[in-house]
Amino acid sequence: MMNRFIDLLKKNKEVSAWNLQQVKTKSCELFYVLDKLEMNRATDTVGYSCTIYVDKDEKRGSASFKLFDYMTDAEIEEKIAENVFSAGFAMNAFYENPSPEDAELSESASNLKDRPFTEIIEEVVDACFKANSYKEGYLAATEFFLYETEKRIVTSKGIDLKSKSYKGQIEIIPSWEKDGEEVEVYDMITYESLNPDEITTKVDEELLLAKARFEAKPLENKEGLRVIIQDDEVGQILWSYARELGYASKYMKTNKFEVGQNIQGDNVTGDLLNLTLVPYYKNASGSQAFDGDGVVLKEQEIVKDGVATALHGTYRFGYYLGEKKPTGNIPVLVAKEGTKSFKELGEKPYLRCVKFSGMQVDQSSGYFGGEVRLGFYFDGEKEVPVTGIAVSGNLKQSATNLLFSKETYTGNTYHGPKFLAVDDMTIA
């Protein structure tokens, strides 16, 4: 099928270059209501996407579209012609596409590839429901997914790459019910390698968070508290620094940092940032060996001890900046752990933010914050659940005194400190 698409792309003389991608996905899926299996499903799908490039008057336009194996040659030719026409209305400064390189692809170390999915998913289900042991708390609904994804990219410049990746997902709705009242929360547990004990622990934590949400009260003391942010929201904040060092930001002159500049400012009293982009990190399900342009991805340090050391980004914007070897779009950010344990970060009263309605980070203003649906207030002796709070701060002002934990966390596209403590955020 790929060869048929390629032959038809070559046939259209207005197409200056092309990029064709094939994604094969196999899945195993189970759907539970309470602890009863309601449906099981297996899928085996193939999808195709194409980007064509049209050159005119030293400019280049592009258009992307989907292709399907049931399409006739005439339908494919018509689709290509339509997108040639569209590309002519989106012309940019000319840029080359990447050429093949003799480089080793990073490979997944996932243990999901070692056994049949039908066998693995049973172990996942057992690990999940092992935590479902509370009298007033239970899993109202649970959905289990295992994916094997094989990607192939072929381009007119001669690139032909393949890679396989693996991912597991568990969607859970923990519920806590007492005295005729009920509270539900939602979480998505994602993993790239299976550790049953970690799943049991995570599900247990989510059930107890449902209990905490049930018991949560408004926060009365809002003055002078340290704010502790955790997990994915820490990654979101650190990714904002990484994006400032992107080729696109530099080319469009929206970047705030330059290579060689201390991105945290002067007189840093907190932890110094150390950030590296990597194609693969174990259990980071967003890992990938090559990007959508066919660039083979490699590790790239971008910040060392608070100083920007390199830019990064897509091949197009790297080309515009004259980079000899643009990094490509590297998916996973790795941050060095901090100098203090969570216990040390919590030596003073704090508000620990656990569930946001949506953390916001604004690149231009430096604002970060959002509504906290569930937090824990620590008065110096004990934590109590609180809700109905909003926190806000400014990374430009807080950058010098950020404190990170020694404990680490791995998300889809982030590995680094699990906790971040900030002392000058506004709590409302």
C-alpha positions as CSV (number, residue, x, y, z in Angstrom):
1,M,0.0,0.0,0.0
2,M,2.8,2.4,0.8
3,N,4.4,1.8,-2.6
4,R,1.1,2.6,-4.3
5,F,0.8,5.9,-2.5
6,I,4.5,6.7,-3.3
7,D,4.0,5.9,-7.0
8,L,1.0,8.3,-7.1
9,L,2.9,11.0,-5.3
10,K,5.8,10.8,-7.7
11,K,3.3,11.0,-10.6
12,N,2.2,14.5,-9.7
13,K,5.0,16.8,-11.0
14,E,3.8,19.8,-8.9
15,V,4.8,17.9,-5.7
16,S,8.3,19.1,-4.9
17,A,8.8,16.8,-1.9
18,W,6.7,14.5,0.3
19,N,6.6,12.8,3.6
20,L,4.5,9.6,4.0
21,Q,3.8,8.0,7.4
22,Q,2.2,4.7,8.3
23,V,1.0,3.9,11.8
24,K,0.0,0.3,12.7
25,T,-1.8,0.0,16.1
26,K,-2.7,-3.2,17.9
27,S,-4.7,-2.9,21.1
28,C,-6.3,-5.0,23.9
29,E,-9.1,-3.2,25.8
30,L,-11.3,-4.1,28.8
31,F,-14.2,-2.1,30.2
32,Y,-15.5,-2.5,33.7
33,V,-18.5,-1.1,35.6
34,L,-17.7,-1.6,39.3
35,D,-15.8,-4.9,39.3
36,K,-17.9,-6.5,36.5
37,L,-16.5,-6.8,33.0
38,E,-18.9,-5.2,30.5
39,M,-17.0,-5.4,27.3
40,N,-13.7,-6.5,25.8
41,R,-12.2,-5.6,22.5
42,A,-9.1,-6.0,20.4
43,T,-8.2,-3.8,17.5
44,D,-5.7,-4.0,14.6
45,T,-5.6,-0.8,12.6
46,V,-3.5,0.8,9.9
47,G,-3.5,4.6,9.2
48,Y,-1.7,6.7,6.7
49,S,-0.8,10.4,6.7
50,C,1.0,12.5,4.1
51,T,2.6,15.9,3.9
52,I,3.3,17.3,0.5
53,Y,5.6,20.3,-0.3
54,V,5.2,22.7,-3.2
55,D,8.0,25.0,-4.2
56,K,7.4,28.3,-6.0
57,D,9.4,31.5,-6.4
58,E,12.0,30.4,-3.8
59,K,9.2,29.7,-1.3
60,R,7.8,26.5,0.0
61,G,4.2,25.6,1.0
62,S,3.0,22.4,2.6
63,A,-0.3,20.6,3.3
64,S,-1.1,17.5,5.3
65,F,-3.9,15.0,4.8
66,K,-5.0,11.5,5.5
67,L,-4.9,8.6,3.1
68,F,-6.9,5.3,3.3
69,D,-6.2,1.9,1.9
70,Y,-9.7,1.6,0.4
71,M,-9.2,4.7,-1.8
72,T,-8.9,4.1,-5.5
73,D,-6.0,5.5,-7.5
74,A,-8.2,8.2,-8.9
75,E,-9.4,9.3,-5.4
76,I,-5.8,9.4,-4.2
77,E,-4.7,11.5,-7.2
78,E,-7.6,13.9,-6.6
79,K,-6.6,14.2,-2.9
80,I,-3.0,14.9,-3.8
81,A,-4.1,17.6,-6.4
82,E,-6.5,19.2,-3.8
83,N,-3.6,19.6,-1.3
84,V,-1.2,20.8,-4.0
85,F,-3.7,23.6,-4.5
86,S,-4.0,24.2,-0.7
87,A,-0.2,24.3,-0.3
88,G,0.0,27.2,-2.7
89,F,-1.9,29.4,-0.3
90,A,0.5,28.7,2.6
91,M,3.9,29.7,1.2
92,N,6.8,30.3,3.6
93,A,10.5,31.0,3.3
94,F,12.1,28.0,1.6
95,Y,13.5,25.2,3.8
96,E,15.0,21.9,3.1
97,N,13.7,18.6,4.5
98,P,16.1,16.3,6.3
99,S,18.2,13.7,4.5
100,P,18.9,10.2,5.7
101,E,21.6,9.7,8.3
102,D,23.5,6.8,9.6
103,A,22.3,6.9,13.2
104,E,21.1,4.3,15.7
105,L,17.5,4.5,16.7
106,S,16.6,4.5,20.4
107,E,14.6,1.3,21.2
108,S,11.9,0.8,23.8
109,A,12.8,-1.2,26.8
110,S,9.2,-1.8,27.7
111,N,8.3,-5.2,29.2
112,L,4.9,-5.1,27.4
113,K,6.6,-6.6,24.4
114,D,7.6,-9.7,26.1
115,R,4.2,-11.5,26.5
116,P,0.8,-11.6,24.8
117,F,-1.4,-8.7,25.6
118,T,-4.2,-10.9,26.7
119,E,-2.0,-12.3,29.4
120,I,-0.5,-9.0,30.5
121,I,-3.9,-7.2,30.8
122,E,-5.2,-9.9,33.2
123,E,-2.2,-9.0,35.5
124,V,-3.0,-5.3,35.2
125,V,-6.6,-5.9,36.1
126,D,-5.6,-8.0,39.2
127,A,-3.1,-5.3,40.3
128,C,-5.8,-2.6,39.9
129,F,-8.6,-4.3,41.8
130,K,-6.2,-5.4,44.5
131,A,-6.5,-1.8,45.8
132,N,-10.3,-1.9,45.7
133,S,-10.7,-2.9,49.3
134,Y,-12.4,0.0,51.1
135,K,-15.9,-0.1,52.6
136,E,-16.9,3.4,51.6
137,G,-14.6,3.8,48.6
138,Y,-14.7,1.8,45.3
139,L,-13.9,2.0,41.6
140,A,-17.1,3.1,39.9
141,A,-15.8,2.5,36.4
142,T,-12.4,1.3,35.1
143,E,-11.1,0.9,31.5
144,F,-7.9,-0.9,30.6
145,F,-5.9,-0.4,27.4
146,L,-2.7,-1.9,26.0
147,Y,-1.2,-0.6,22.8
148,E,1.6,-1.6,20.4
149,T,2.3,1.1,17.8
150,E,4.6,0.6,14.8
151,K,5.5,3.7,12.9
152,R,7.1,3.9,9.6
153,I,8.1,7.1,7.8
154,V,9.3,7.3,4.1
155,T,10.3,10.6,2.4
156,S,11.2,11.8,-1.0
157,K,14.7,12.6,0.4
158,G,15.3,8.8,0.9
159,I,14.5,8.5,4.6
160,D,12.9,5.1,5.5
161,L,12.6,4.5,9.3
162,K,10.6,2.1,11.5
163,S,10.1,1.9,15.2
164,K,7.8,0.2,17.7
165,S,6.5,1.7,21.0
166,Y,4.3,0.3,23.8
167,K,1.8,1.9,26.1
168,G,-0.6,1.0,28.8
169,Q,-3.5,3.1,30.1
170,I,-5.9,2.7,32.9
171,E,-8.9,5.1,33.2
172,I,-10.3,5.0,36.7
173,I,-13.2,6.8,38.4
174,P,-12.8,6.3,42.1
175,S,-15.8,7.1,44.2
176,W,-16.3,7.7,47.9
177,E,-19.8,7.4,49.4
178,K,-21.0,8.0,52.9
179,D,-24.3,9.1,54.6
180,G,-26.1,9.3,51.3
181,E,-23.5,11.6,49.7
182,E,-21.0,10.7,47.0
183,V,-17.9,12.2,45.4
184,E,-16.1,10.9,42.2
185,V,-12.7,11.8,40.9
186,Y,-11.0,10.8,37.6
187,D,-7.5,9.8,36.7
188,M,-5.6,8.3,33.8
189,I,-2.7,6.0,34.8
190,T,-0.3,5.7,31.9
191,Y,2.8,3.5,31.8
192,E,5.3,2.2,29.2
193,S,6.5,-0.8,31.3
194,L,4.3,-2.8,33.7
195,N,5.0,-2.8,37.4
196,P,2.0,-4.4,39.2
197,D,2.9,-3.1,42.6
198,E,3.1,0.5,41.3
199,I,-0.3,0.2,39.8
200,T,-1.8,-1.1,43.0
201,T,-0.2,1.7,44.9
202,K,-1.4,4.4,42.4
203,V,-5.0,3.1,42.5
204,D,-4.9,3.0,46.2
205,E,-3.7,6.6,46.3
206,E,-6.5,7.7,43.9
207,L,-9.1,6.0,46.1
208,L,-7.8,7.8,49.1
209,L,-7.9,11.1,47.1
210,A,-11.6,10.5,46.5
211,K,-11.9,10.2,50.3
212,A,-10.0,13.4,50.8
213,R,-12.1,15.2,48.2
214,F,-15.2,13.9,50.1
215,E,-13.8,15.4,53.3
216,A,-12.3,18.6,51.9
217,K,-13.2,21.9,53.3
218,P,-12.4,25.5,52.2
219,L,-9.0,26.8,53.2
220,E,-9.2,29.4,55.9
221,N,-5.5,30.3,56.4
222,K,-4.2,31.6,53.1
223,E,-1.4,33.9,54.2
224,G,2.3,33.2,54.0
225,L,2.0,29.6,52.9
226,R,4.5,27.7,50.8
227,V,2.8,26.2,47.7
228,I,4.0,22.7,46.7
229,I,3.1,21.6,43.2
230,Q,3.6,18.0,42.1
231,D,3.8,15.4,39.3
232,D,2.7,16.5,35.8
233,E,2.3,20.1,36.7
234,V,5.9,20.3,37.7
235,G,6.8,18.9,34.2
236,Q,4.4,21.5,32.6
237,I,6.3,24.3,34.3
238,L,9.7,23.0,33.3
239,W,8.6,22.4,29.8
240,S,7.8,26.2,29.6
241,Y,11.5,26.8,30.0
242,A,12.4,24.3,27.4
243,R,9.9,25.9,24.9
244,E,11.7,29.3,25.4
245,L,14.8,27.6,24.0
246,G,13.0,26.4,20.8
247,Y,14.2,27.2,17.3
248,A,10.7,28.6,16.5
249,S,10.8,31.0,19.4
250,K,14.3,32.2,18.4
251,Y,13.3,32.6,14.7
252,M,10.1,34.5,15.5
253,K,11.9,36.6,18.1
254,T,9.6,35.7,20.9
255,N,12.3,34.0,22.9
256,K,13.2,35.4,26.3
257,F,16.5,33.5,26.7
258,E,19.7,33.2,24.6
259,V,22.3,30.4,24.7
260,G,24.8,31.3,27.4
261,Q,22.3,33.3,29.4
262,N,21.3,32.4,33.0
263,I,17.6,31.7,32.5
264,Q,16.9,32.0,36.3
265,G,18.3,35.4,36.7
266,D,21.0,36.6,39.1
267,N,21.4,35.6,42.8
268,V,19.7,32.2,42.6
269,T,18.9,31.1,46.1
270,G,16.9,28.0,45.1
271,D,17.9,25.0,43.0
272,L,19.7,25.4,39.7
273,L,17.9,24.0,36.7
274,N,19.4,21.2,34.7
275,L,17.3,20.2,31.7
276,T,18.0,17.6,29.0
277,L,15.8,16.4,26.1
278,V,15.8,12.7,25.3
279,P,14.0,10.5,22.7
280,Y,13.4,7.7,25.2
281,Y,13.0,7.4,28.9
282,K,11.7,4.2,30.5
283,N,8.0,4.5,31.4
284,A,7.6,7.8,29.6
285,S,5.0,6.7,27.1
286,G,5.6,9.8,24.9
287,S,9.0,8.5,23.9
288,Q,9.8,8.2,20.2
289,A,12.8,7.3,18.1
290,F,12.3,9.8,15.3
291,D,10.0,12.8,14.7
292,G,7.4,13.6,12.1
293,D,10.1,14.9,9.7
294,G,12.2,11.7,9.9
295,V,14.9,13.2,12.1
296,V,16.6,10.5,14.2
297,L,16.4,11.9,17.7
298,K,19.3,12.0,20.1
299,E,19.8,13.3,23.7
300,Q,20.3,17.1,23.9
301,E,21.2,19.1,27.0
302,I,19.6,22.5,26.9
303,V,20.2,23.9,30.4
304,K,23.1,23.3,32.8
305,D,23.2,24.8,36.3
306,G,20.7,27.4,35.2
307,V,22.5,28.5,32.0
308,A,21.0,27.8,28.6
309,T,23.4,25.6,26.6
310,A,21.6,24.9,23.4
311,L,18.5,25.4,21.3
312,H,16.3,22.7,19.9
313,G,13.3,22.1,17.7
314,T,12.0,21.0,14.3
315,Y,14.1,20.7,11.3
316,R,12.4,23.5,9.5
317,F,13.1,26.2,12.1
318,G,16.6,24.8,12.7
319,Y,17.2,25.2,8.9
320,Y,16.1,28.8,9.1
321,L,18.6,29.5,11.9
322,G,21.4,27.9,10.0
323,E,21.8,24.9,12.3
324,K,24.0,22.2,10.7
325,K,22.1,19.4,12.4
326,P,18.8,20.4,13.8
327,T,17.8,18.3,16.8
328,G,14.3,17.5,15.6
329,N,11.3,17.5,17.9
330,I,12.6,15.6,21.0
331,P,9.7,14.4,23.1
332,V,10.8,13.8,26.7
333,L,12.2,16.4,29.1
334,V,14.5,15.1,31.9
335,A,15.2,17.4,34.8
336,K,17.8,16.9,37.5
337,E,16.3,16.2,40.9
338,G,16.5,18.8,43.7
339,T,18.5,19.1,46.9
340,K,15.8,18.6,49.5
341,S,13.4,15.7,50.3
342,F,9.7,16.3,50.4
343,K,10.0,16.2,54.2
344,E,12.5,19.0,54.1
345,L,10.3,21.0,51.7
346,G,7.5,20.6,54.2
347,E,9.2,21.9,57.3
348,K,7.0,25.0,57.2
349,P,3.2,25.3,56.7
350,Y,2.3,24.7,53.1
351,L,-0.5,24.1,50.6
352,R,0.1,21.0,48.5
353,C,-1.8,21.1,45.2
354,V,-2.8,17.6,44.1
355,K,-5.7,18.1,41.6
356,F,-5.9,21.1,39.4
357,S,-8.8,21.8,37.1
358,G,-6.1,22.8,34.7
359,M,-2.7,24.3,35.3
360,Q,-2.1,27.3,33.1
361,V,1.4,28.5,32.1
362,D,1.6,31.6,29.9
363,Q,4.8,31.9,28.0
364,S,4.7,35.6,27.4
365,S,3.7,36.9,30.8
366,G,5.3,34.1,32.9
367,Y,2.0,33.6,34.8
368,F,1.4,30.1,36.1
369,G,-1.4,28.8,38.3
370,G,-5.0,27.6,38.3
371,E,-7.9,26.4,40.3
372,V,-7.1,23.7,42.8
373,R,-9.9,21.1,43.1
374,L,-8.0,19.2,45.8
375,G,-5.1,20.2,48.0
376,F,-3.7,19.5,51.4
377,Y,-3.0,22.2,54.0
378,F,-0.2,21.4,56.4
379,D,-0.3,23.5,59.6
380,G,3.1,22.3,60.9
381,E,1.7,19.1,62.5
382,K,-0.8,17.4,60.1
383,E,-2.2,17.6,56.6
384,V,-5.9,18.2,56.0
385,P,-7.8,18.1,52.7
386,V,-8.9,21.5,51.3
387,T,-10.7,22.6,48.1
388,G,-12.1,25.8,46.4
389,I,-8.7,27.4,46.1
390,A,-6.8,29.2,43.3
391,V,-3.1,29.8,43.2
392,S,-1.1,32.1,40.9
393,G,2.5,33.1,40.5
394,N,5.0,34.4,38.0
395,L,8.0,32.4,36.8
396,K,10.0,35.5,36.1
397,Q,9.8,36.5,39.7
398,S,10.0,33.0,41.3
399,A,12.8,31.6,39.1
400,T,15.5,32.5,41.6
401,N,14.0,30.6,44.5
402,L,12.4,27.4,43.1
403,L,13.0,24.4,45.3
404,F,12.8,20.8,43.8
405,S,12.5,17.5,45.6
406,K,14.9,14.6,45.6
407,E,11.9,12.3,44.9
408,T,11.3,11.9,41.2
409,Y,8.3,11.3,39.0
410,T,7.9,10.0,35.4
411,G,5.0,11.2,33.2
412,N,4.3,10.8,29.5
413,T,6.9,13.4,28.4
414,Y,8.6,14.3,31.7
415,H,11.0,12.7,34.2
416,G,12.3,14.8,37.1
417,P,11.5,16.1,40.5
418,K,8.1,15.0,41.9
419,F,7.6,18.2,43.9
420,L,8.3,21.9,43.4
421,A,8.0,24.3,46.3
422,V,7.3,28.0,45.6
423,D,7.1,30.6,48.5
424,D,5.7,33.7,46.7
425,M,2.5,32.5,45.1
426,T,-0.8,34.1,45.7
427,I,-3.5,32.0,47.2
428,A,-7.2,33.0,46.8
